[in-house]
Protein backbone atom coordinates (compact mmCIF):
# COMPACT_ATOMS: atom_id res chain seq x y z
CA UNK A 1 0.00 0.00 0.00
CA UNK A 2 2.66 2.47 1.06
CA UNK A 3 6.25 1.62 0.27
CA UNK A 4 9.24 3.63 1.38
CA UNK A 5 12.31 2.96 -0.70
CA UNK A 6 15.61 4.28 0.65
CA UNK A 7 13.97 7.45 1.93
CA UNK A 8 16.55 9.88 3.26
CA UNK A 9 16.40 13.42 4.56
CA UNK A 10 19.47 15.54 5.11
CA UNK A 11 19.39 19.15 6.17
CA UNK A 12 22.13 21.40 4.83
CA UNK A 13 24.78 22.18 7.41
CA UNK A 14 23.78 19.31 9.63
CA UNK A 15 26.02 16.44 10.52
CA UNK A 16 24.31 13.15 9.78
CA UNK A 17 20.94 12.56 8.23
CA UNK A 18 17.65 13.33 9.94
CA UNK A 19 16.24 10.24 8.29
CA UNK A 20 18.62 7.61 6.96
CA UNK A 21 17.71 5.27 4.10
CA UNK A 22 14.39 3.94 5.32
CA UNK A 23 12.86 0.96 3.53
CA UNK A 24 9.43 0.00 4.72
CA UNK A 25 6.24 -1.63 3.57
CA UNK A 26 2.95 -0.58 5.04
CA UNK A 27 0.07 -2.92 4.37
CA UNK A 28 -3.35 -1.87 3.33
CA UNK A 29 -5.84 -1.33 6.15
CA UNK A 30 -3.25 -1.42 8.91
CA UNK A 31 -2.41 1.13 11.55
CA UNK A 32 1.35 1.49 11.59
CA UNK A 33 2.83 3.41 14.48
CA UNK A 34 6.08 5.32 14.28
CA UNK A 35 7.31 5.52 17.84
CA UNK A 36 10.60 6.59 19.30
CA UNK A 37 12.29 9.11 21.59
CA UNK A 38 11.87 12.77 20.75
CA UNK A 39 14.16 13.93 18.00
CA UNK A 40 14.36 10.50 16.41
CA UNK A 41 12.87 11.80 13.16
CA UNK A 42 9.53 10.00 13.32
CA UNK A 43 7.53 13.12 12.45
CA UNK A 44 9.97 14.02 9.67
CA UNK A 45 9.54 10.54 8.24
CA UNK A 46 5.76 10.82 8.34
CA UNK A 47 5.73 14.29 6.81
CA UNK A 48 7.76 13.05 3.88
CA UNK A 49 4.89 10.75 2.92
CA UNK A 50 2.69 13.73 2.04
CA UNK A 51 5.74 15.81 1.11
CA UNK A 52 5.28 18.51 3.69
CA UNK A 53 8.97 17.72 3.90
CA UNK A 54 10.61 16.80 0.61
CA UNK A 55 12.90 13.77 0.88
CA UNK A 56 16.50 14.38 -0.15
CA UNK A 57 16.58 11.03 -1.87
CA UNK A 58 14.63 7.81 -2.09
CA UNK A 59 11.15 7.18 -3.33
CA UNK A 60 7.73 6.74 -1.83
CA UNK A 61 5.01 4.69 -3.47
CA UNK A 62 1.34 4.84 -2.55
CA UNK A 63 -0.77 2.15 -4.21
CA UNK A 64 2.12 1.49 -6.55
CA UNK A 65 2.35 5.09 -7.71
CA UNK A 66 5.56 7.04 -7.17
CA UNK A 67 4.36 10.10 -5.29
CA UNK A 68 7.72 11.84 -5.01
CA UNK A 69 6.99 13.32 -8.42
CA UNK A 70 3.99 15.39 -9.38
CA UNK A 71 2.04 18.11 -7.65
CA UNK A 72 2.29 17.88 -3.85
CA UNK A 73 -0.99 19.73 -3.29
CA UNK A 74 -2.87 17.19 -5.40
CA UNK A 75 -1.18 14.41 -3.47
CA UNK A 76 -2.10 15.85 -0.08
CA UNK A 77 -5.77 16.05 -0.96
CA UNK A 78 -5.73 12.27 -1.28
CA UNK A 79 -4.17 11.79 2.16
CA UNK A 80 -6.02 12.51 5.39
CA UNK A 81 -3.96 14.61 7.77
CA UNK A 82 -4.43 14.99 11.52
CA UNK A 83 -2.05 16.90 13.78
CA UNK A 84 -1.64 17.00 17.51
CA UNK A 85 -2.65 20.63 17.93
CA UNK A 86 -6.01 19.83 16.34
CA UNK A 87 -5.61 22.55 13.72
CA UNK A 88 -9.28 23.34 13.21
CA UNK A 89 -9.70 26.72 11.55
CA UNK A 90 -11.22 28.87 14.30
CA UNK A 91 -12.95 31.30 11.94
CA UNK A 92 -14.82 28.57 10.09
CA UNK A 93 -17.75 26.54 11.29
CA UNK A 94 -17.39 22.82 11.84
CA UNK A 95 -19.15 22.27 8.52
CA UNK A 96 -16.81 24.62 6.65
CA UNK A 97 -13.80 22.99 8.27
CA UNK A 98 -14.90 19.58 7.06
CA UNK A 99 -15.66 20.99 3.62
CA UNK A 100 -12.08 22.23 3.11
CA UNK A 101 -10.85 19.47 0.83
CA UNK A 102 -14.18 18.68 -0.91
CA UNK A 103 -14.38 22.36 -1.92
CA UNK A 104 -10.92 22.27 -3.42
CA UNK A 105 -11.91 19.19 -5.37
CA UNK A 106 -14.92 21.08 -6.71
CA UNK A 107 -17.72 19.01 -5.21
CA UNK A 108 -21.16 20.57 -5.55
CA UNK A 109 -22.92 22.08 -2.55
CA UNK A 110 -25.45 19.31 -1.98
CA UNK A 111 -22.82 16.62 -2.06
CA UNK A 112 -20.62 18.50 0.40
CA UNK A 113 -23.55 19.12 2.70
CA UNK A 114 -24.54 15.46 2.72
CA UNK A 115 -20.98 14.43 3.33
CA UNK A 116 -20.69 16.77 6.35
CA UNK A 117 -23.79 15.21 7.94
CA UNK A 118 -22.54 11.72 7.18
CA UNK A 119 -19.10 12.34 8.66
CA UNK A 120 -20.35 14.02 11.82
CA UNK A 121 -22.67 11.08 12.33
CA UNK A 122 -19.75 8.72 11.77
CA UNK A 123 -17.69 10.31 14.54
CA UNK A 124 -20.66 10.44 16.88
CA UNK A 125 -21.61 14.11 16.74
CA UNK A 126 -25.12 15.34 15.99
CA UNK A 127 -24.84 17.14 12.66
CA UNK A 128 -27.84 19.37 13.30
CA UNK A 129 -26.18 20.80 16.39
CA UNK A 130 -22.56 20.84 15.41
CA UNK A 131 -22.23 21.72 11.75
CA UNK A 132 -22.87 25.42 12.25
CA UNK A 133 -20.88 25.76 15.46
CA UNK A 134 -17.43 27.24 15.72
CA UNK A 135 -14.48 25.24 17.07
CA UNK A 136 -14.17 27.28 20.25
CA UNK A 137 -17.69 26.22 21.23
CA UNK A 138 -16.60 22.57 21.34
CA UNK A 139 -14.80 20.60 24.01
CA UNK A 140 -11.36 19.18 23.32
CA UNK A 141 -12.73 15.71 22.65
CA UNK A 142 -15.39 16.99 20.29
CA UNK A 143 -12.79 18.99 18.35
CA UNK A 144 -10.67 15.90 18.03
CA UNK A 145 -13.61 14.02 16.52
CA UNK A 146 -14.18 16.84 14.06
CA UNK A 147 -10.54 16.73 12.99
CA UNK A 148 -10.88 13.05 12.22
CA UNK A 149 -14.07 13.77 10.28
CA UNK A 150 -12.27 16.50 8.33
CA UNK A 151 -9.42 14.16 7.48
CA UNK A 152 -11.92 11.59 6.21
CA UNK A 153 -13.83 14.13 4.12
CA UNK A 154 -13.01 12.78 0.68
CA UNK A 155 -12.57 9.22 1.91
CA UNK A 156 -8.80 9.09 1.36
CA UNK A 157 -7.28 5.60 1.42
CA UNK A 158 -4.36 6.80 3.54
CA UNK A 159 -4.29 8.85 6.72
CA UNK A 160 -1.37 10.44 8.50
CA UNK A 161 -1.83 11.19 12.18
CA UNK A 162 0.78 13.10 14.17
CA UNK A 163 0.15 12.47 17.88
CA UNK A 164 -3.57 12.94 17.32
CA UNK A 165 -4.49 12.30 20.94
CA UNK A 166 -1.52 14.16 22.43
CA UNK A 167 -3.29 17.33 23.54
CA UNK A 168 -6.22 15.67 25.28
CA UNK A 169 -6.74 14.81 28.93
CA UNK A 170 -6.09 11.13 29.80
CA UNK A 171 -9.70 10.06 30.45
CA UNK A 172 -10.97 11.52 27.20
CA UNK A 173 -7.95 10.17 25.39
CA UNK A 174 -8.77 6.58 26.32
CA UNK A 175 -12.32 7.01 25.11
CA UNK A 176 -11.28 8.64 21.86
CA UNK A 177 -8.69 5.96 21.21
CA UNK A 178 -11.35 3.29 21.61
CA UNK A 179 -13.78 5.18 19.43
CA UNK A 180 -11.13 5.57 16.81
CA UNK A 181 -10.34 1.87 16.84
CA UNK A 182 -14.02 1.06 16.38
CA UNK A 183 -14.20 3.59 13.56
CA UNK A 184 -11.15 2.04 11.93
CA UNK A 185 -12.91 -1.32 11.94
CA UNK A 186 -15.59 0.29 9.80
CA UNK A 187 -13.42 2.37 7.50
CA UNK A 188 -10.29 0.19 7.25
CA UNK A 189 -7.87 2.97 6.29
CA UNK A 190 -4.15 2.60 5.93
CA UNK A 191 -2.89 4.78 8.74
CA UNK A 192 0.52 6.09 9.68
CA UNK A 193 0.40 7.21 13.26
CA UNK A 194 3.19 9.01 15.10
CA UNK A 195 3.50 8.97 18.88
CA UNK A 196 6.17 9.06 21.55
CA UNK A 197 4.05 6.97 23.91
CA UNK A 198 4.82 3.25 23.72
CA UNK A 199 1.59 2.37 25.56
CA UNK A 200 -0.43 4.21 22.94
CA UNK A 201 1.58 2.48 20.24
CA UNK A 202 0.84 -0.95 21.71
CA UNK A 203 -2.84 -0.16 22.06
CA UNK A 204 -3.42 1.42 18.66
CA UNK A 205 -0.96 -0.29 16.37
CA UNK A 206 -1.37 -3.28 14.11
CA UNK A 207 2.33 -2.87 13.58
CA UNK A 208 4.89 -0.72 15.33
CA UNK A 209 8.06 0.75 13.94
CA UNK A 210 10.40 1.67 16.77
CA UNK A 211 12.79 4.32 15.55
CA UNK A 212 16.06 5.41 17.01
CA UNK A 213 18.16 8.52 16.45
CA UNK A 214 18.47 9.35 12.75
CA UNK A 215 15.19 7.57 12.11
CA UNK A 216 16.68 4.18 11.57
CA UNK A 217 14.26 1.39 12.29
CA UNK A 218 15.19 -0.54 15.39
CA UNK A 219 12.29 -2.95 15.02
CA UNK A 220 9.24 -3.12 12.79
CA UNK A 221 6.81 -5.74 13.99
CA UNK A 222 3.49 -6.45 15.62
CA UNK A 223 3.01 -5.22 19.20
CA UNK A 224 2.94 -8.84 20.44
CA UNK A 225 6.34 -9.58 18.97
CA UNK A 226 7.86 -6.33 20.10
CA UNK A 227 6.78 -7.08 23.66
CA UNK A 228 7.83 -10.73 23.63
CA UNK A 229 10.92 -10.52 21.48
CA UNK A 230 12.52 -7.07 21.45
CA UNK A 231 15.13 -7.00 18.68
CA UNK A 232 17.84 -5.41 20.80
CA UNK A 233 18.58 -3.56 24.03
CA UNK A 234 17.38 -0.27 22.61
CA UNK A 235 13.94 -1.69 21.93
CA UNK A 236 13.85 -3.50 25.27
CA UNK A 237 14.76 -0.28 27.09
CA UNK A 238 12.25 1.72 25.10
CA UNK A 239 9.42 -0.71 25.73
CA UNK A 240 10.50 -0.57 29.33
CA UNK A 241 9.70 -2.51 32.44
CA UNK A 242 6.38 -4.14 33.06
CA UNK A 243 6.10 -5.52 29.56
CA UNK A 244 3.67 -8.15 30.75
CA UNK A 245 1.41 -5.55 32.28
CA UNK A 246 1.64 -3.63 29.02
CA UNK A 247 0.00 -6.58 27.39
CA UNK A 248 -3.18 -5.56 29.11
CA UNK A 249 -3.18 -2.98 26.34
CA UNK A 250 -3.11 -5.77 23.80
CA UNK A 251 -5.99 -7.79 25.21
CA UNK A 252 -9.39 -6.51 24.31
CA UNK A 253 -12.64 -7.01 26.11
CA UNK A 254 -13.87 -9.04 23.16
CA UNK A 255 -11.08 -11.57 23.80
CA UNK A 256 -12.14 -12.46 27.33
CA UNK A 257 -15.18 -14.27 28.60
CA UNK A 258 -17.79 -11.90 29.96
CA UNK A 259 -19.44 -12.42 33.31
CA UNK A 260 -23.21 -12.33 33.61
CA UNK A 261 -24.59 -9.66 35.84
CA UNK A 262 -28.21 -9.85 37.08
CA UNK A 263 -30.39 -7.54 35.02
CA UNK A 264 -33.97 -6.38 35.04
CA UNK A 265 -35.87 -4.11 32.70
CA UNK A 266 -36.89 -0.76 34.03
CA UNK A 267 -40.57 -1.63 33.87
CA UNK A 268 -40.20 -4.59 36.28
CA UNK A 269 -41.88 -4.41 39.68
CA UNK A 270 -39.88 -4.32 42.88
CA UNK A 271 -40.68 -7.86 44.05
CA UNK A 272 -39.34 -9.22 40.77
CA UNK A 273 -36.18 -7.14 41.09
CA UNK A 274 -35.61 -8.35 44.64
CA UNK A 275 -36.05 -11.96 43.62
CA UNK A 276 -33.55 -11.57 40.82
CA UNK A 277 -31.14 -10.06 43.33
CA UNK A 278 -31.67 -12.91 45.78
CA UNK A 279 -30.96 -15.52 43.15
CA UNK A 280 -27.67 -13.89 42.17
CA UNK A 281 -24.44 -13.72 44.14
CA UNK A 282 -23.53 -10.21 42.96
CA UNK A 283 -25.28 -8.00 45.50
CA UNK A 284 -26.45 -5.48 42.94
CA UNK A 285 -28.68 -5.49 39.91
CA UNK A 286 -28.44 -3.71 36.62
CA UNK A 287 -31.54 -1.92 35.38
CA UNK A 288 -31.89 -1.81 31.60
CA UNK A 289 -34.15 0.37 29.48
CA UNK A 290 -36.34 -0.77 26.59
CA UNK A 291 -33.35 -0.88 24.19
CA UNK A 292 -31.34 -3.02 26.60
CA UNK A 293 -29.16 -0.10 27.62
CA UNK A 294 -27.99 0.07 31.25
CA UNK A 295 -29.60 2.99 33.05
CA UNK A 296 -29.05 2.33 36.77
CA UNK A 297 -27.02 0.09 38.97
CA UNK A 298 -28.86 -0.66 42.21
CA UNK A 299 -28.39 -2.65 45.42
CA UNK A 300 -31.17 -4.27 47.46
CA UNK A 301 -31.25 -1.22 49.73
CA UNK A 302 -31.85 1.09 46.75
CA UNK A 303 -34.66 -1.11 45.50
CA UNK A 304 -36.27 -1.14 48.91
CA UNK A 305 -36.88 2.62 48.86
CA UNK A 306 -40.41 3.12 47.62
CA UNK A 307 -40.03 6.87 47.18
CA UNK A 308 -37.62 6.52 44.28
CA UNK A 309 -38.80 5.11 40.93
CA UNK A 310 -36.78 2.27 39.50
CA UNK A 311 -35.26 4.40 36.78
CA UNK A 312 -33.65 6.56 39.47
CA UNK A 313 -32.72 3.88 41.99
CA UNK A 314 -29.07 3.39 42.87
CA UNK A 315 -26.34 4.97 40.78
CA UNK A 316 -25.71 5.68 37.15
CA UNK A 317 -23.59 2.87 35.72
CA UNK A 318 -19.96 3.98 35.68
CA UNK A 319 -17.15 2.01 34.09
CA UNK A 320 -18.89 1.38 30.80
CA UNK A 321 -16.63 -0.09 28.10
CA UNK A 322 -16.99 -1.44 24.59
CA UNK A 323 -15.70 -4.73 23.14
CA UNK A 324 -12.68 -3.05 21.55
CA UNK A 325 -11.60 -1.44 24.84
CA UNK A 326 -8.39 -2.86 26.24
CA UNK A 327 -8.19 -4.63 29.58
CA UNK A 328 -5.97 -1.75 30.67
CA UNK A 329 -8.91 0.65 30.20
CA UNK A 330 -11.18 -1.77 32.00
CA UNK A 331 -8.81 -2.06 34.94
CA UNK A 332 -8.49 1.72 35.24
CA UNK A 333 -12.24 2.23 35.22
CA UNK A 334 -12.94 -0.70 37.49
CA UNK A 335 -10.63 0.60 40.18
CA UNK A 336 -12.74 3.74 40.30
CA UNK A 337 -16.10 2.04 40.14
CA UNK A 338 -18.15 1.19 43.22
CA UNK A 339 -19.29 -2.22 41.99
CA UNK A 340 -15.90 -3.70 41.18
CA UNK A 341 -16.87 -4.52 37.63
CA UNK A 342 -17.07 -2.85 34.24
CA UNK A 343 -20.10 -3.09 31.99
CA UNK A 344 -19.63 -4.00 28.37
CA UNK A 345 -21.97 -2.42 25.84
CA UNK A 346 -22.04 -2.54 22.06
CA UNK A 347 -21.87 0.42 19.70
CA UNK A 348 -25.54 1.24 20.29
CA UNK A 349 -25.07 1.12 24.05
CA UNK A 350 -26.89 -2.19 24.57
CA UNK A 351 -25.70 -4.35 27.46
CA UNK A 352 -23.52 -7.34 26.52
CA UNK A 353 -22.08 -8.48 29.85
CA UNK A 354 -19.64 -7.50 32.55
CA UNK A 355 -15.93 -7.82 33.24
CA UNK A 356 -14.93 -8.28 36.86
CA UNK A 357 -11.61 -8.35 38.69
CA UNK A 358 -11.34 -12.12 38.45
CA UNK A 359 -11.47 -11.95 34.66
CA UNK A 360 -8.72 -9.34 34.49
CA UNK A 361 -6.63 -11.16 37.09
CA UNK A 362 -6.91 -14.37 35.07
CA UNK A 363 -5.82 -12.55 31.95
CA UNK A 364 -2.82 -11.09 33.77
CA UNK A 365 -1.87 -14.53 35.09
CA UNK A 366 -2.15 -16.06 31.63
CA UNK A 367 0.11 -13.35 30.28
CA UNK A 368 2.61 -13.91 33.06
CA UNK A 369 2.70 -17.59 32.28
CA UNK A 370 3.15 -16.80 28.61
CA UNK A 371 5.93 -14.32 29.32
CA UNK A 372 7.68 -16.75 31.68
CA UNK A 373 7.53 -19.43 29.04
CA UNK A 374 9.16 -17.08 26.55
CA UNK A 375 11.83 -16.06 29.04
CA UNK A 376 12.47 -19.70 29.78
CA UNK A 377 12.78 -20.46 26.08
CA UNK A 378 15.21 -17.58 25.67
CA UNK A 379 17.24 -18.83 28.64
CA UNK A 380 17.32 -22.33 27.19
CA UNK A 381 18.47 -20.96 23.88
CA UNK A 382 21.27 -19.04 25.57
CA UNK A 383 22.19 -22.14 27.53
CA UNK A 384 22.40 -24.19 24.36
CA UNK A 385 24.55 -21.55 22.76
CA UNK A 386 26.82 -21.67 25.82
CA UNK A 387 27.10 -25.40 25.53
CA UNK A 388 27.71 -25.17 21.82
CA UNK A 389 30.53 -22.63 22.03
CA UNK A 390 33.21 -24.75 23.77
CA UNK A 391 32.57 -27.62 21.39
CA UNK B 1 -26.18 15.07 21.37
CA UNK B 2 -27.97 12.54 23.51
CA UNK B 3 -30.74 12.35 20.93
CA UNK B 4 -28.48 11.04 18.21
CA UNK B 5 -26.39 8.61 20.20
CA UNK B 6 -28.31 7.82 23.34
CA UNK B 7 -26.16 4.86 24.16
CA UNK B 8 -23.12 6.95 24.71
CA UNK B 9 -24.48 9.82 26.73
CA UNK B 10 -22.74 8.55 29.83
CA UNK B 11 -19.33 8.82 28.39
CA UNK B 12 -20.09 12.18 26.85
CA UNK B 13 -21.18 13.55 30.19
CA UNK B 14 -17.99 12.28 31.65
CA UNK B 15 -16.11 14.01 28.94
CA UNK B 16 -17.91 17.30 29.43
CA UNK B 17 -16.88 17.18 33.05
CA UNK B 18 -13.33 16.37 32.18
CA UNK B 19 -12.83 19.12 29.68
CA UNK B 20 -15.04 21.84 31.12
CA UNK B 21 -18.54 22.46 29.87
CA UNK B 22 -18.97 24.33 26.64
CA UNK B 23 -21.69 26.64 27.83
CA UNK B 24 -19.93 27.73 30.99
CA UNK B 25 -17.22 29.42 28.93
CA UNK B 26 -19.74 31.64 27.17
CA UNK B 27 -20.70 33.83 30.13
CA UNK B 28 -21.83 36.61 30.28
CA UNK B 29 -25.14 35.86 28.56
CA UNK B 30 -25.30 37.19 25.01
CA UNK B 31 -28.26 39.50 25.72
CA UNK B 32 -26.35 41.40 28.39
CA UNK B 33 -23.30 41.57 26.18
CA UNK B 34 -25.33 42.94 23.32
CA UNK B 35 -26.90 45.57 25.56
CA UNK B 36 -23.48 46.68 26.71
CA UNK B 37 -22.14 46.79 23.17
CA UNK B 38 -25.16 48.83 22.09
CA UNK B 39 -24.51 51.30 24.91
CA UNK B 40 -20.91 51.62 23.75
CA UNK B 41 -22.06 52.33 20.20
CA UNK B 42 -24.53 55.02 21.25
CA UNK B 43 -22.63 56.69 24.06
CA UNK B 44 -19.78 58.12 21.98
CA UNK B 45 -21.84 59.96 19.31
CA UNK B 46 -24.18 61.24 22.02
CA UNK B 47 -21.22 62.65 23.91
CA UNK B 48 -19.74 64.20 20.76
CA UNK B 49 -23.11 65.74 19.87
CA UNK B 50 -23.23 67.26 23.33
CA UNK B 51 -19.74 68.73 22.89
CA UNK B 52 -20.76 70.28 19.56
CA UNK B 53 -23.90 71.68 21.14
CA UNK B 54 -21.95 73.28 24.00
CA UNK B 55 -19.48 74.74 21.48
CA UNK B 56 -22.35 76.12 19.40
CA UNK B 57 -24.06 77.76 22.36
CA UNK B 58 -20.76 79.20 23.56
CA UNK B 59 -19.92 80.70 20.16
CA UNK B 60 -23.48 82.01 19.75
CA UNK B 61 -23.22 83.79 23.10
CA UNK B 62 -20.16 85.69 21.92
CA UNK B 63 -19.92 88.94 20.01
CA UNK B 64 -17.82 87.93 16.98
CA UNK B 65 -15.70 90.63 15.32
CA UNK B 66 -15.31 90.68 11.54
CA UNK B 67 -12.15 88.53 11.50
CA UNK B 68 -13.75 85.92 13.74
CA UNK B 69 -16.95 86.07 11.73
CA UNK B 70 -15.04 85.32 8.55
CA UNK B 71 -13.40 82.20 10.03
CA UNK B 72 -16.24 80.92 12.18
CA UNK B 73 -19.34 80.64 10.09
CA UNK B 74 -21.47 77.82 8.77
CA UNK B 75 -20.00 77.71 5.21
CA UNK B 76 -16.36 77.82 6.25
CA UNK B 77 -16.83 75.18 8.93
CA UNK B 78 -18.78 72.93 6.60
CA UNK B 79 -16.24 73.20 3.76
CA UNK B 80 -13.30 72.74 6.10
CA UNK B 81 -14.88 69.65 7.65
CA UNK B 82 -15.62 68.12 4.26
CA UNK B 83 -12.05 68.79 3.11
CA UNK B 84 -10.73 67.32 6.32
CA UNK B 85 -12.79 64.15 5.96
CA UNK B 86 -11.68 63.84 2.33
CA UNK B 87 -8.03 64.17 3.31
CA UNK B 88 -8.46 61.54 6.00
CA UNK B 89 -10.43 59.03 3.99
CA UNK B 90 -8.39 59.30 0.80
CA UNK B 91 -5.07 59.10 2.61
CA UNK B 92 -6.19 56.12 4.67
CA UNK B 93 -7.41 54.42 1.51
CA UNK B 94 -3.97 54.76 -0.04
CA UNK B 95 -2.32 53.68 3.20
CA UNK B 96 -4.30 50.43 3.09
CA UNK B 97 -3.55 50.04 -0.60
CA UNK B 98 0.18 50.33 0.05
CA UNK B 99 0.64 48.82 3.49
CA UNK B 100 -1.51 45.68 3.40
CA UNK B 101 -0.02 44.15 0.21
CA UNK B 102 3.42 45.22 1.39
CA UNK B 103 2.82 43.58 4.75
CA UNK B 104 1.71 40.39 3.03
CA UNK B 105 4.78 40.36 0.79
CA UNK B 106 7.16 41.02 3.65
CA UNK B 107 5.83 38.09 5.67
CA UNK B 108 6.34 35.58 2.84
CA UNK B 109 9.36 33.43 3.42
CA UNK B 110 11.03 34.49 0.17
CA UNK B 111 11.04 38.17 1.27
CA UNK B 112 12.54 37.67 4.72
CA UNK B 113 15.76 39.39 3.76
CA UNK B 114 14.22 42.74 2.74
CA UNK B 115 11.89 42.97 5.70
CA UNK B 116 14.20 44.85 8.11
CA UNK B 117 15.02 47.44 5.45
CA UNK B 118 11.40 48.17 4.62
CA UNK B 119 10.42 48.38 8.28
CA UNK B 120 13.27 50.85 8.85
CA UNK B 121 11.99 52.93 5.95
CA UNK B 122 8.48 52.95 7.36
CA UNK B 123 9.92 53.93 10.73
CA UNK B 124 11.71 56.85 9.14
CA UNK B 125 8.43 57.85 7.50
CA UNK B 126 6.84 58.12 10.89
CA UNK B 127 9.81 59.79 12.57
CA UNK B 128 10.20 62.62 10.05
CA UNK B 129 7.86 65.46 11.06
CA UNK B 130 4.99 65.64 8.60
CA UNK B 131 5.30 69.41 8.36
CA UNK B 132 8.78 68.83 6.99
CA UNK B 133 7.53 66.36 4.42
CA UNK B 134 4.76 68.75 3.42
CA UNK B 135 7.10 71.66 2.97
CA UNK B 136 9.59 69.56 1.01
CA UNK B 137 6.86 68.30 -1.27
CA UNK B 138 5.50 71.81 -1.73
CA UNK B 139 8.95 73.12 -2.65
CA UNK B 140 9.91 70.30 -5.00
CA UNK B 141 6.56 69.35 -6.47
CA UNK B 142 3.35 71.24 -6.05
CA UNK B 143 0.84 72.45 -3.50
CA UNK B 144 -2.73 71.41 -2.80
CA UNK B 145 -4.51 68.13 -2.18
CA UNK B 146 -2.03 65.69 -3.69
CA UNK B 147 1.13 66.54 -1.72
CA UNK B 148 -1.03 66.59 1.42
CA UNK B 149 -2.19 63.05 0.67
CA UNK B 150 1.37 61.88 0.00
CA UNK B 151 2.58 63.34 3.28
CA UNK B 152 -0.27 61.74 5.21
CA UNK B 153 0.36 58.35 3.63
CA UNK B 154 4.09 58.49 4.38
CA UNK B 155 3.32 59.40 7.96
CA UNK B 156 0.68 56.76 8.71
CA UNK B 157 1.82 53.79 6.64
CA UNK B 158 3.77 52.30 9.54
CA UNK B 159 0.90 51.30 11.87
CA UNK B 160 -0.96 49.49 9.11
CA UNK B 161 2.18 47.85 7.75
CA UNK B 162 3.30 46.75 11.18
CA UNK B 163 -0.11 45.46 12.17
CA UNK B 164 -0.52 43.59 8.91
CA UNK B 165 2.79 41.86 9.52
CA UNK B 166 2.12 41.16 13.19
CA UNK B 167 -1.39 39.99 12.36
CA UNK B 168 -0.08 37.53 9.81
CA UNK B 169 2.82 36.38 11.96
CA UNK B 170 0.65 35.64 14.99
CA UNK B 171 -1.47 33.17 13.02
CA UNK B 172 -0.93 29.76 14.61
CA UNK B 173 1.69 27.92 12.51
CA UNK B 174 -0.22 24.69 13.10
CA UNK B 175 -3.22 26.04 11.21
CA UNK B 176 -1.00 26.81 8.24
CA UNK B 177 0.53 23.35 8.55
CA UNK B 178 -2.94 21.80 8.68
CA UNK B 179 -4.01 23.76 5.60
CA UNK B 180 -0.89 22.85 3.64
CA UNK B 181 -1.19 19.25 4.81
CA UNK B 182 -4.69 19.06 3.37
CA UNK B 183 -3.41 20.22 0.01
CA UNK B 184 -4.21 23.94 0.12
CA UNK B 185 -1.89 25.90 -2.17
CA UNK B 186 0.03 28.73 -0.48
CA UNK B 187 -2.19 31.44 -1.92
CA UNK B 188 -5.30 29.71 -0.68
CA UNK B 189 -3.80 29.34 2.78
CA UNK B 190 -3.11 33.08 2.69
CA UNK B 191 -6.59 33.99 1.52
CA UNK B 192 -8.63 31.50 3.50
CA UNK B 193 -6.68 31.20 6.72
CA UNK B 194 -3.94 33.77 7.28
CA UNK B 195 -5.70 36.95 6.15
CA UNK B 196 -9.07 36.27 7.81
CA UNK B 197 -7.30 35.50 11.06
CA UNK B 198 -5.16 38.63 10.74
CA UNK B 199 -8.14 40.90 10.01
CA UNK B 200 -8.71 42.06 13.61
CA UNK B 201 -5.09 43.14 14.01
CA UNK B 202 -4.96 44.78 10.57
CA UNK B 203 -8.16 46.70 11.32
CA UNK B 204 -6.72 47.93 14.58
CA UNK B 205 -3.81 49.32 12.56
CA UNK B 206 -6.18 50.97 10.08
CA UNK B 207 -8.07 52.54 12.95
CA UNK B 208 -4.84 53.95 14.34
CA UNK B 209 -3.91 55.29 10.91
CA UNK B 210 -7.31 56.97 10.58
CA UNK B 211 -6.95 58.78 13.88
CA UNK B 212 -3.37 59.79 13.08
CA UNK B 213 -4.55 61.12 9.73
CA UNK B 214 -7.32 63.23 11.26
CA UNK B 215 -4.74 64.88 13.48
CA UNK B 216 -2.05 65.28 10.85
CA UNK B 217 -4.52 66.57 8.25
CA UNK B 218 -4.70 69.82 10.26
CA UNK B 219 -1.26 70.55 8.79
CA UNK B 220 -2.53 70.28 5.23
CA UNK B 221 -3.52 73.92 5.35
CA UNK B 222 0.20 74.80 5.01
CA UNK B 223 0.17 73.47 1.44
CA UNK B 224 -3.19 75.06 0.77
CA UNK B 225 -5.12 71.80 0.98
CA UNK B 226 -7.73 73.13 3.38
CA UNK B 227 -9.22 71.20 6.25
CA UNK B 228 -9.97 72.22 9.80
CA UNK B 229 -6.34 73.29 10.12
CA UNK B 230 -7.36 76.33 8.07
CA UNK B 231 -9.54 77.56 10.93
CA UNK B 232 -6.96 76.81 13.61
CA UNK B 233 -4.08 78.49 11.80
CA UNK B 234 -6.33 81.41 10.86
CA UNK B 235 -7.15 81.87 14.51
CA UNK B 236 -3.52 81.57 15.51
CA UNK B 237 -2.26 84.13 13.02
CA UNK B 238 -4.94 86.64 14.06
CA UNK B 239 -4.77 85.80 17.78
CA UNK B 240 -8.46 84.98 18.00
CA UNK B 241 -8.94 82.40 20.77
CA UNK B 242 -12.57 81.70 19.92
CA UNK B 243 -11.51 80.67 16.43
CA UNK B 244 -8.63 78.51 17.66
CA UNK B 245 -10.85 76.75 20.17
CA UNK B 246 -13.58 76.16 17.61
CA UNK B 247 -11.13 74.59 15.13
CA UNK B 248 -9.37 72.51 17.76
CA UNK B 249 -12.57 71.19 19.33
CA UNK B 250 -14.00 70.30 15.94
CA UNK B 251 -10.80 68.42 15.04
CA UNK B 252 -10.91 66.51 18.29
CA UNK B 253 -14.59 65.66 17.78
CA UNK B 254 -13.83 64.44 14.26
CA UNK B 255 -10.94 62.28 15.51
CA UNK B 256 -13.11 60.65 18.16
CA UNK B 257 -15.92 60.15 15.66
CA UNK B 258 -13.57 58.48 13.18
CA UNK B 259 -12.22 56.27 15.96
CA UNK B 260 -15.79 55.33 16.84
CA UNK B 261 -16.57 54.40 13.24
CA UNK B 262 -13.33 52.40 13.15
CA UNK B 263 -14.41 50.53 16.27
CA UNK B 264 -17.73 49.59 14.73
CA UNK B 265 -15.99 48.45 11.56
CA UNK B 266 -13.68 46.26 13.65
CA UNK B 267 -16.64 44.64 15.38
CA UNK B 268 -18.50 44.04 12.13
CA UNK B 269 -15.56 42.76 10.09
CA UNK B 270 -13.98 40.53 12.71
CA UNK B 271 -14.46 36.92 11.56
CA UNK B 272 -17.02 35.06 13.60
CA UNK B 273 -15.78 32.23 15.77
CA UNK B 274 -12.72 34.10 17.06
Interface residues (C-beta under 8 A of the other chain):
Chain A: X50 X52 X72 X73 X74 X75 X76 X77 X78 X81 X83 X85 X86 X87 X88 X89 X90 X91 X92 X93 X100 X101 X104 X121 X124 X125 X126 X129 X134 X135 X136 X137 X138 X139 X140 X141 X150 X160 X168 X169 X171 X172 X175 X291 X293 X316 X317 X318 X320 X345 X347 X348 X349 X350
Chain B: X1 X3 X4 X5 X6 X7 X8 X10 X11 X14 X15 X16 X18 X19 X20 X21 X22 X25 X26 X172 X174 X175 X177 X178 X179 X180 X181 X182 X183 X184 X185 X188 X192 X193 X196 X197 X271 X272 X273 X274
